[in-house]
Amino acid sequence: MKSLTCCTALLILLCLPDPGFAAETTKPRRTIISLLADGKEIAGLVLLPGQGQRQINVDAIKQDWTAEGFHASGHVQLTMIMENATPITLYGDDLILRSEELDAEEAHALEDLRAMGASDQSIRANPAHLDKDAWARQEAIDKANMNRLASIIKRYGWPGMRFAGAAYAKNAFMVLQHADSASQRTYLPLLRKAVSRGEMPASDLAMLEDRVLKSDGKAQLYGTQYESVAPLKLYLVADPARLDERRRTMGLPPMETQLQQMQQMYESN
């Protein structure tokens, strides 16, 4: 174990190369970074293979390397620099970094979750210009994606941010959001639990709750579903007077703001 203490801040440069999913000499790894304040986690990052080069700068009073990973403490400043992205800087009291090896099955699951993001949007990205045949192709993709997601869930549980990172966890949600109603009802309880653990954003849960309610012919709670987009018409909402209050608890903007954004989006297409 290495330990170094100084009265001034230390700069530790951690280069985390991308081993890739097909590496022959180095097995892929998941890197988990937790930033704490007053003993509680205030931010977490999960870095996966296949996401490009990553560089992390840590400025802190003390650093320790152990068999479990890396620990920094005392006025921690974490700056993450990812390929083709704006650097992100976070502050806290302690930082814990650990890396875990992925087996072939887990690495394959993560690669499939990555690919789902592109295929989910491959045709529906511009819905105003889709014909019947195009939607049929998208529906076939959606069905295949949901089948694969179901097998991943069966093996690993819901692929939230600690398993799949924020980007791939969002891909899993999009697949479920565009799946059949039976699948949405089946996995809605898992998404609720994932949100309660901080594994998924509450806004995702709001959208799925509303979609299931709409499928059941019931009034939605959070105003995320629409009767039509041309013209823009919101689907039936329960207790409209408290809609913005409910939206706020789920991390959603006021309904008026959301409607303006939707109108602008469809006018630009």
Disulfide bonds with the S-S distance in Angstrom:
none
